[in-house]
Amino acid sequence: MEILERKACISGVGQSAVGRRLGRTGLDLTLEAIEVALSDAGLTPQDIDGVSCWPGQQATPVGMSPVHIFELRDALDLKLNWYAGGAEGPAQLSSVLNACMAVATGQARHVLCFRTLTESTAAAAGHGASRTGQVGQRIDGMFQWQIPFNAPSASIWTAMFAQAHFHRYGTTREQLGQIALTARHNAGLNPKAVYRDPLSMDDYLAARMISTPLCLLDCDIPVDGSVAVIVSHIDTAKDLACPAIRVEAICGALHGKTGWDQYDDLTSMATRDAGKRLWQRTDLKPVDVDVAQLYDGFSFLTLSWLEALGFCKPGESGAFVEGGQRIALNGELPLNTHGGQLSAGRLHGFGHLHEAVLQLRGQAGQRQVANAQVAVVANGGGPLASCALLTRY
């Protein structure tokens, strides 16, 4: 079987300022990230002939996806041979997956992918994160089954999976808390992280409960910021300004029910199917991975990805992270080395992708993992899941 994504590489990455209530427009932040990514790759806007994003511009929730592809095209005067953007797809990495297919099939040569959020500024302006429509409108879709039971938030849905995992396997809050503690330690070495102050287990256990067993520190941080990633054909690697990062494998899978509450195993998620499929597209194994950037919109999602990607057996992720030694920067599987979304801020998984590229290039500064050659990146939770395996070129 030909693995088409191996014709693609990540040629450039860029990140804007990231912070709380920056008060800047989504387009402004996006253009800042793109400028950095273009310089990183040694490319110009004239080289970009493709654009890919997920989920595309959305009016609600305010700040979740504020930039339209057409707006970006006009701002940079891009001449596009291919573009794609929309809400359907296997989570955040779907834009990168689409970009890989575009360059592999000759639709484009250099595809710009971006993820931008202005959630923090939107919240400060009084815009909530509700997806349920305006007052007076009839609630439909999945929310018609959740709002009557006071379950409007993904924190509640994820807590259900976590509670099932606790009940079946004996997972503990102290084990779950190690995800947050490790993220905070790594964030202390990341100048762009939002929260960098030390965090203890006592601090974690004392934090306000949100939805049992998830407390405030199990939830990621809404921020303003943007990440741009340029996906290019592998033939361009020798002409780039920075070392190219090869896409060894990338995938998304949806084998189970599409709702958060109807999955066949409520201790697992679509992560299970995406993780299994990733290893079907490569000869590499979990033991070959040097650094893992695993989605942590909520800390339990990281445990789910550890099991789905085969770093431990189902039910054993709590024991795997207990004490933090295995997932430390000098451990067998350094995890979320930039601080993840729990401490560095929610860039919807693109912060994880950005960090993976820096680690593989040896550009991560104080948090650099020694001789990182292979990185796995995973995005999503519930019915949406995508993951990628990246290697040095």
DRENNU-853921 format. One record per residue (C-alpha): x negated, y, z negated. Coordinates in steps of 0.5 Angstrom, whole numbers, plus 500, padded with zeros to 3 digits. Layout:
! DRENNU-853921
SITE    x    y    z
SITE    X    Y    Z
...
! end
This chain:
! DRENNU-853921
SITE    x    y    z
SITE  500  500  500
SITE  497  507  502
SITE  497  512  496
SITE  499  518  500
SITE  497  523  494
SITE  490  521  494
SITE  490  525  500
SITE  491  531  495
SITE  487  535  490
SITE  488  540  485
SITE  483  546  488
SITE  485  552  484
SITE  488  553  477
SITE  490  560  474
SITE  494  562  467
SITE  497  569  466
SITE  497  572  459
SITE  501  568  454
SITE  504  570  448
SITE  511  572  444
SITE  515  578  447
SITE  510  580  452
SITE  515  585  455
SITE  513  583  462
SITE  517  581  468
SITE  516  574  471
SITE  514  576  478
SITE  508  580  474
SITE  506  574  470
SITE  506  569  476
SITE  502  574  480
SITE  497  574  475
SITE  496  567  474
SITE  496  566  482
SITE  490  571  483
SITE  486  567  478
SITE  488  561  481
SITE  486  564  488
SITE  479  566  485
SITE  478  560  482
SITE  479  556  489
SITE  475  561  493
SITE  482  562  497
SITE  486  568  499
SITE  493  569  500
SITE  492  568  507
SITE  490  561  506
SITE  496  559  503
SITE  501  556  507
SITE  506  552  502
SITE  510  554  496
SITE  513  549  491
SITE  516  550  484
SITE  521  547  479
SITE  527  548  478
SITE  527  554  482
SITE  530  561  480
SITE  536  560  475
SITE  540  566  472
SITE  541  562  465
SITE  538  560  461
SITE  535  567  461
SITE  528  567  462
SITE  527  560  463
SITE  526  560  471
SITE  526  568  473
SITE  522  568  479
SITE  524  566  486
SITE  520  563  492
SITE  522  568  497
SITE  521  574  492
SITE  514  571  491
SITE  513  570  499
SITE  515  577  500
SITE  510  580  494
SITE  504  576  497
SITE  506  576  504
SITE  505  569  505
SITE  506  565  512
SITE  509  559  510
SITE  509  553  514
SITE  513  549  508
SITE  516  551  501
SITE  521  547  496
SITE  524  549  490
SITE  530  546  486
SITE  533  544  480
SITE  533  536  482
SITE  527  532  481
SITE  523  528  476
SITE  521  534  471
SITE  516  539  471
SITE  511  535  475
SITE  516  534  481
SITE  513  541  484
SITE  506  538  484
SITE  509  531  487
SITE  512  535  493
SITE  506  539  494
SITE  502  533  494
SITE  506  530  499
SITE  506  536  504
SITE  499  536  504
SITE  498  529  505
SITE  503  529  511
SITE  501  535  514
SITE  506  540  513
SITE  501  544  509
SITE  494  545  508
SITE  494  549  501
SITE  500  549  497
SITE  502  554  491
SITE  505  551  485
SITE  507  555  479
SITE  511  555  473
SITE  513  561  469
SITE  517  563  463
SITE  519  569  460
SITE  524  566  454
SITE  521  570  448
SITE  522  577  451
SITE  529  574  453
SITE  530  572  446
SITE  528  578  443
SITE  533  582  448
SITE  539  578  445
SITE  539  573  451
SITE  540  566  448
SITE  538  559  451
SITE  545  557  452
SITE  547  553  458
SITE  554  552  457
SITE  557  558  460
SITE  560  564  458
SITE  565  565  453
SITE  572  563  456
SITE  569  559  461
SITE  571  551  461
SITE  565  547  459
SITE  564  541  463
SITE  558  537  465
SITE  555  533  460
SITE  556  539  455
SITE  564  537  455
SITE  561  531  451
SITE  556  534  446
SITE  559  541  444
SITE  565  538  441
SITE  560  535  436
SITE  556  541  435
SITE  550  538  439
SITE  548  543  444
SITE  541  543  444
SITE  535  538  446
SITE  532  538  439
SITE  539  534  437
SITE  538  529  443
SITE  531  528  442
SITE  532  527  434
SITE  537  522  436
SITE  531  518  439
SITE  527  519  434
SITE  531  517  429
SITE  533  510  432
SITE  525  509  433
SITE  524  511  425
SITE  530  506  424
SITE  527  500  428
SITE  520  501  427
SITE  519  504  421
SITE  516  510  424
SITE  515  516  419
SITE  515  523  418
SITE  508  523  416
SITE  506  519  423
SITE  510  524  427
SITE  507  530  424
SITE  500  528  426
SITE  502  530  433
SITE  503  537  430
SITE  497  537  426
SITE  492  535  432
SITE  495  540  436
SITE  494  546  431
SITE  487  544  430
SITE  486  544  438
SITE  489  550  438
SITE  484  553  433
SITE  479  552  439
SITE  483  555  444
SITE  483  563  445
SITE  490  563  449
SITE  494  559  444
SITE  500  562  440
SITE  499  559  433
SITE  492  558  431
SITE  492  558  424
SITE  490  551  420
SITE  496  547  419
SITE  496  542  413
SITE  501  536  412
SITE  504  539  406
SITE  505  545  411
SITE  509  540  416
SITE  513  537  411
SITE  515  543  408
SITE  518  546  414
SITE  525  548  415
SITE  529  542  418
SITE  532  543  425
SITE  535  536  426
SITE  533  530  422
SITE  527  528  423
SITE  525  534  427
SITE  523  540  423
SITE  521  547  426
SITE  514  544  427
SITE  516  539  431
SITE  519  544  436
SITE  515  547  442
SITE  514  555  442
SITE  518  559  447
SITE  513  564  450
SITE  512  569  456
SITE  507  566  461
SITE  505  563  468
SITE  501  558  470
SITE  499  557  478
SITE  496  551  481
SITE  494  550  488
SITE  494  543  491
SITE  490  542  497
SITE  488  537  502
SITE  482  533  500
SITE  479  535  506
SITE  478  542  504
SITE  474  540  497
SITE  467  541  500
SITE  469  548  502
SITE  472  550  495
SITE  469  555  490
SITE  470  550  484
SITE  470  542  484
SITE  476  539  486
SITE  480  535  482
SITE  483  528  485
SITE  490  526  485
SITE  489  519  483
SITE  496  517  482
SITE  503  521  481
SITE  510  519  480
SITE  517  520  477
SITE  522  515  476
SITE  529  514  474
SITE  531  507  473
SITE  536  508  467
SITE  542  512  466
SITE  542  519  467
SITE  544  522  461
SITE  541  523  454
SITE  545  519  450
SITE  547  513  455
SITE  540  510  456
SITE  539  503  455
SITE  534  503  449
SITE  535  509  445
SITE  528  508  442
SITE  525  510  449
SITE  527  514  455
SITE  525  515  462
SITE  518  516  460
SITE  518  508  460
SITE  519  507  467
SITE  515  513  470
SITE  509  510  465
SITE  510  503  468
SITE  510  506  475
SITE  504  510  475
SITE  499  504  473
SITE  502  501  479
SITE  499  506  484
SITE  492  505  481
SITE  487  500  479
SITE  485  504  473
SITE  488  502  467
SITE  490  506  460
SITE  483  504  457
SITE  480  508  463
SITE  483  515  461
SITE  478  520  457
SITE  483  525  455
SITE  491  525  455
SITE  495  531  456
SITE  502  529  454
SITE  509  533  454
SITE  510  535  447
SITE  517  539  448
SITE  518  536  441
SITE  513  532  438
SITE  517  525  439
SITE  516  526  446
SITE  509  525  445
SITE  510  518  441
SITE  514  516  447
SITE  509  517  452
SITE  504  514  448
SITE  508  508  449
SITE  510  509  456
SITE  503  509  459
SITE  501  503  455
SITE  496  506  450
SITE  500  502  445
SITE  506  497  445
SITE  513  499  444
SITE  514  501  437
SITE  507  502  435
SITE  506  510  437
SITE  507  512  430
SITE  501  507  427
SITE  497  509  433
SITE  497  517  431
SITE  497  516  424
SITE  491  519  420
SITE  489  523  427
SITE  482  520  428
SITE  484  516  435
SITE  487  522  438
SITE  482  527  435
SITE  477  531  440
SITE  472  526  439
SITE  477  520  438
SITE  478  514  443
SITE  484  518  446
SITE  483  526  445
SITE  491  529  446
SITE  493  535  448
SITE  487  538  447
SITE  489  546  448
SITE  494  545  443
SITE  500  543  447
SITE  507  546  447
SITE  507  546  439
SITE  502  551  438
SITE  499  554  445
SITE  506  555  447
SITE  512  552  452
SITE  509  553  459
SITE  514  547  461
SITE  508  542  462
SITE  504  546  466
SITE  499  548  461
SITE  498  541  460
SITE  496  540  467
SITE  492  547  467
SITE  488  544  461
SITE  487  537  464
SITE  483  540  470
SITE  479  545  465
SITE  477  538  462
SITE  475  534  468
SITE  471  540  470
SITE  468  541  463
SITE  470  548  463
SITE  474  547  456
SITE  469  551  452
SITE  469  549  444
SITE  475  544  445
SITE  471  540  451
SITE  471  533  451
SITE  465  530  453
SITE  464  527  460
SITE  471  527  461
SITE  472  523  468
SITE  480  521  468
SITE  486  525  465
SITE  493  523  465
SITE  498  528  465
SITE  506  527  463
SITE  512  532  463
SITE  519  531  461
SITE  523  527  456
SITE  530  524  456
SITE  532  522  463
SITE  527  526  466
SITE  520  524  467
SITE  514  525  471
SITE  506  523  470
SITE  500  524  474
SITE  493  521  473
SITE  487  526  475
SITE  480  524  476
SITE  473  528  478
SITE  472  528  485
! end
